[in-house]
């Protein structure tokens, strides 16, 4: 007799402990059923039918949508199920683009993995489509011929991000994933966050690839190529290159970039230190005056565009501070203004929207962007592999000494809550190590979509919210519009912050947590933990920034669209 709290999965008893679907129990039993359309954070779609199981009566059902009940008898690996899944794969591949060796998603494609896993032989006449590419966006490239209609991108865009830039169009065999009226991505309300890229299992959505342009610049002897690397990149890149999950690989990144031809390599965390000081001062000014509160952070370009598109009335609340990438780039451009060589600035970011940010008019000087090229973590992985560099075996090197000091506060910008914690460290009157630990316990760390805290700044209570994921942002801003009072809101478009950016290798919740721990560990071993204690910052203000603070470190948000 089967215990009331148990189900039998392939003759193994598994206890029901609040699991909402059969798939969770099957995975709990150590069986990895294939799925295309299932994501734990999205609604149940049940379209791909890859996760089917068989019950004791021979009925077949999708494990992602079936609810468990005590006494169930489940089979996951019968001959019938194997044939069923294999035929699904054959049908998908028959109608799929065949450029796997040249696809941006090659090596990290679920369809490719499952085809190998099931040893698929194509028995049906091919109906695969010619590439149908939309490369209008500076952030994301879409190829409809690679879409398997799993719906992951649609649900991510509509449910988690609430942007609604894409949806299903038409019916039956003519169904596609499309923008409204099939307009190009660049002309839609897409904000470039790239979470469709994160959700897509096949490469129908991929980050725009700019590696060929960067290689050309690196090979030009008339150029001086200056590279900056964002905090979140260092704890994600190793997952693709033989380094343990969440480990800080910044030193190896520096070595790799120098071998590829970079003249200088800098840490965007130095720019984050500048942002902390400028944003903290801005917060104090607004709290004192009571105007344009809450102060909304401006580090995330997808969020800024989302605000322009959906909440233009709140643009005066958005911080005038440039993002750390843009601050550091403008300072480096100013520092190198007398260089005999042509200065080319490359930023390595965890984010697709940074490609768009670099092209915005307010970040150009005399018509030229301060950041010439933005490449993602995955693009850097590609370049390292092309170079033949064995990443796991090379020695770590240090960033360039001229801008080589950054604080731990700047490093934690890469995880949700990090900006807030860095600002609180600066504003706190107690500069002790013990107080650093107290600030970390204010409830602003963790992967929750919305976190709130109240802290004392001087004699005034300051109400803070930390929000990641644009759907959560929308909910919070609606509360603000109805009268909820906040003084400071940190906003990140990607759930979990930059560690889960669309330019990063795919991350499960556990992976996001590991990456966050990696950044906090890097902060913990830093000799400088607060931005104002970074001696380089004072030097930059005195020698480069003085008298040019607004031009180099600040911008304005008008709500106008940019090319």
Helices and strands as residue ranges (DSSP letters): E 6-9, E 12-15, H 22-28, E 52-55, E 60-62, E 73-75, H 79-94, G 100-102, H 110-117, E 133-134, E 140-143, G 144-146, H 152-155, I 156-160, E 167-169, G 172-174, E 176-178, G 180-182, G 185-187, H 195-199, E 205-207, H 211-218, E 223-229, G 231-235, G 237-240, H 250-260, E 264-267, H 268-289, E 295-296, H 301-310, G 312-317, H 324-335, E 342-349, H 353-359, G 361-363, E 364-365, E 368-369, E 373-376, H 377-387, G 401-403, H 408-411, G 412-414, H 418-427, H 433-440, E 450-457, E 460-468, H 470-481, E 488-492, G 498-500, H 509-524, G 531-533, H 535-540, I 541-545, H 549-553
